[in-house]
Amino acid sequence: MKSNRGSFGKRALLVGLIAGGGILAASAFAVTAGDPAGKPGCEARQGQNVHARWEARHAAHLAALKDKLKLAPGQEAAWNAFASASQPGMHRMGGDRQAMRAEFEKLNTPQRLDRMQAMAEARRARMAERAEATKAFYAELTPAQQSVFDAEAMPKRHRDQHQHRHQS
């Protein structure tokens, strides 16, 4: 007579896997309630959280930099131009990645390449605008303020990465 013990174990394992898969599938459907922008719920909230945290860190960095520079009243206009130009380009231009992706899907390859070139030119123009605003602001600073700006203007994590790469 054959033992059914091995066969029962296989069946129990198979039933457990199927039940677990069903639970995972059901939870995936429960999480994907979308927001008005058409993004899945978790993805939309995550993107908002990341963007909000980045904006908060950026604003805090600019505020700390302004405090350390101890600007004179005559330097405020140059500071405002610099701070405005240092805002993120994609969000400042009103870009929405989901809408851009949907638009790209409708284009053929040559049209996509043309669009990518136009976007690259827009990024280069934003970088040139930032560079000019930074140079104009830097020219308004005293030598002592320039030293502080040189040491503090780049966010800390970028300074740390740069130092670690070049250390022996």
N, C-alpha and C positions, 0 to 999 in steps of 0.2 A: 504494500500500500504506500502511496506517495504522501509526503508531508506537504501540508498546505501552508506551513509557517512562512516560508520564503515568499510565496505568492501573496499571502495576506500582508506582509510587510511592504511589498511593492505596491499593492493596491492602496494601502494606507498612505504611503508616500505620495502616490499619484493624486489621491483625493486631497491631501494637504496642499500640494502644489497648485492644483486647480483652484481650490478655495482661496489660497493666498493671492493668486493671480486675479481672481474676481474681485477681491477686496482692493487690490492696487488699482485696478481699472475703475472701480466705482469711485475711489478717492480722487483719481485724476479728473473724472468728470465733475466732481463736486468742487474742485479748486478752480476750474477754468471759467468761472462766471466773469465775463468781461466788463471792462469799464467803457465809458462812452467813446473813448478813442479807439476801441476795437482791440485793445491788447488784453491778453488773459489777465485775470485778477492779480495773481502773484507777480507776474512780470511787470505790470503797470505800477504796482506799489513799489517794487524793488527799484525800478527806474526813477520814480519820483523820489524815493529815499536817497538814492545815490546822488542824484542831481542836487537835492536839497542839502545834503551833507557837504558836497563839494562847494556849493555856493556859500555855505556858512563858514567853511574853512578859508575860502578865498577872501571873504569879507573880513574875517578875523585877522588874516595875514595882512591885508591892506591897512586895517585900523592899527595894528601893531607897528607896521612899517611907518605909518604917518606919525605915530606917537614918538618913535625912536628918532625920526628925522627932525622933530621940533621945528616945523615949518613956520616961516614968517608969513604975515598976512599977504605980502606981495607974491608969495609962491603958491597960493591957493588955486589960482586959475590953472597954472601948469599942472598941479596935482590932480585937479578935477579932470583935466584932459587925459592925463596918464591913467587914472583910475577907470575912466570910461572906456578907454581903448584896451584896457587889460581884461575886459569882460570876455567870456567865452564866445567864440565866433558862431558856432552852430546854433546856439540858443538865441544869441543876439540877433541873428538873421531870421529867426523864426522857423528854423528847420525842424521837421518832424521825420524821423527815420522811417517810421512805418509808411507814411505817405510817399516818401522818396522811393522806398522799395517797391511799393505798388506801382508808382509811375515808371520805374525802371523795367518792370515786368512787361509793360505795354510797348516798350521801345525795341527796335531791332539793334543789332550789334553796332553798326556805325553810329546810330543815334546815341546809344549808351556811351560810346567812346567820346563823342562830342560833348555830352553832358558831363562826363568825368573830367574832361579838359577844362570846361567852364568852371566846374567846382574847384579844381586845382588852382585856376587863376584867381578865383574869389578868395581862396585861402591865402595865396601869395599876397594879394592886395591887403587882406586883413593883417597879415604879418608885417607888411611894409607900414601900414597905418600904426600898428603897435610900436614898431621900431622908431618911427618918427616922433610919436608922442613921448616915448621913453627918452629919446635923445633930447627933445625940447625940455622935458622936465629935468633931466640930468644937468643940462646947461644952466638951469635956474638955481641949482644947489650950490652951497658953499663947498670948499674942499673937504671940510669935516663931514658935511652931510653926504657928499659923494662917497666917502669911505664907508659910512654907515650903509648907504644904498648898495654899494658893491658887496658888502658882507651879508646883507639881509634881504635883498630884493628877490632872490631866487628862493622858492619854497624849500623848507628844510629837507624834505625827502630827496629832492633833486640835488641839493648840495651834497648830501651824504652819499648818494649813488655816485656822483662825480668824484668825490674824494676816494671812495673805496676802489673805483676802477683804476685810478692812477697811483695808488700806493704800491710800494714794492714789498 
